[in-house]
Amino acid sequence: MVRIIDTVLRPNGYRLFGVVPAEGEPAACILGYRLQHSLWLGKSFYIVDMATLPEWRGHGFASQLLDWAVEEAGRLGCDALHLDSGVGPDRSDAHRLYMSKRFQIGCHHFVRKLR
């Protein structure tokens, strides 16, 4: 994963921010993002990845990272903050969190896998 982040994602503007509960321990929760521009949203802060280790779920770290993202997007002069989230019964907690942070369902995201 580190190799992919460093050789593929970072050169395209990908950045990581996270919560490390204690020095020397792995991140409990991470948020991967990049800035992008579109006619639809203007300059936007796009959350590409967000994950919390299972043993750290329920501690409010994802909420803290989303609050940070809102502040950082404003600091960077973004017009919007957005993310995609998978669907299914296991995604309900994440969707409740996004809605509580005033995210709205703005579109359907369609994917056609080529491999």
Disulfide bonds with the S-S distance in Angstrom:
none
